[in-house]
Amino acid sequence: MAKCGDKKRVANPAINPSRAGSRDCGAKPVSSRVERYSRENGPLAWFGNMIQNCYEYASAEKAKGRRIVGIMCEYTPRELIMAADAVPVCLCGGEASMIPPAEEHLPANLCPLIKSTYGYHIQKKNPFLEMADLIVAETTCDGKKKMYELMAEGRPMHVLELPQKPADIDAMAHWISELRKLRARLQDCFGVEITDDRVGQAIRIMNCERALRRELAALMKSESPPLTGRQLLQLKSNISGINADFEQYSKAAALYKSAKPCPRPDSQVRVLMTGVPMVHGAERVLEIIESHGGLVVCMDNCTGLKPILEDVDETAEDPIVALAEKYFHLPCSVMTKNDRRLEVLRSLVAEYRPQCVIELIWQACLTYDVESYFVKEVAEKELGIPYLRIETDYSPSDSARIAMRAEALFETVRDRAGQSRCSGR
């Protein structure tokens, strides 16, 4: 296994240059003046250049002596990394072109996110991975765990063992122990002391970031949301704690709250998307949904609301315990039983009032695939709204089929709405 701090070549920063994420995927949400400003000079323009912004930030911070730590999952507390005066960077791959090289080592019937991430590793084309002094991973799915073993052959790696039975009496104690071991590893690797005060400061920064992003997500509760789901997804960063990002989050909230909304067409269907994360470059299904009659008002996945629903207790006596409680509460499908995911789904349906639920599953993501049974049961039988399961990978080969299925779902929703109006309900 490679050691912490080994020097690596920094590759070309142009990751996914064609996937800036600023394309128009639905009806204009607000006045053309506000829309034009946001795209050309405002928050959408800023986050449309997110990868380059992050590269420049990480490069500058590394030049100052700060370490770069790659993360692979929302279970990894960014606060501990920040408390070590390091920069946490998400490394999840969303580029289809990285999958064929990965399949030289990995099976073809594996999650595309895992393969794309590993493809960047062997091709050395992710500059953040190349400059990383340490990678922090976690024992979520089996595919990831085994991929990490291969990646650790040439890169410094720390794996968090995630307890997967949240109701067990000793689960939290084990998770707290894992976070303490991570703190010790960061201290040992980087020669720093991670004090409770430094952890507390990082907690406050991350709580601020989560609050800003929740404020933006809440805009979608409106009858005429000022953003499309694709635009909302764009308003995030692969690196946490960047002051310039915080300024843009605040600017976006002020801009869209003050803008005069333009009523959306009655035919546009409100959608709650659930399931797997849509990392940078892998937004194709969302774009299809919003270009064929849908408006995604809520995403409960790891790139949506799931990691920002709750904050860390800033008043806790032991900040490590507070971190453990917040992160272990994440309702991922790797947990058994994962009742909390269904509780969150019920709550979000009440808040965002979607007319249907669409679940996205990456091929070979067995935990989300099996769990889709329960999500469908809650959506259709308990909440009384239509449900659609979409299983796909990063290839665009099935885009037409997905579009056709989405259109059929939206027609069903419109028919039901028409029948309700006719019956006076």
Buried (B, 14 or more C-beta within 10 A) or exposed (E): EBEBEEEBEBBEBEBBEEBBBBEBBBBEBBBEEBBEBBBEEBBBBBBBBBBBBBBEBBBEBBEEEBBBBBBBBBBBBBBBBBBBBBBBBBBBBBBBBBBEBBBEBBEEEBBBBBBBBBBBBBBBBBBBBBBBBBBBBBBBBEBBBBBBEBBBEBBBBBBBEBBBEBEEEEBBEBBBBBBBEBBEBBBEBBEBEBEEEBBBBBBBBBBBBBEBBBBBBBBBEBEBBBBBBBBBBBBBBBBBBBEEBBEBBBBBBEBBEEBEBBEBEEEBBBBBBBBBBBBBBBBBBBBBBBBBBBBBBBBBBBBBBBBBBBBBBEEBEEBBBBBBBBBBEBBBBBBEEBEBBBEBBBEBBEBBBBBBBBBBBBBBBEBBBEBBEBBBEBBBEEBEBBBBBBBBBBEEEBBEEBBEBBBEBBEBBBEBBEEEEEEEE
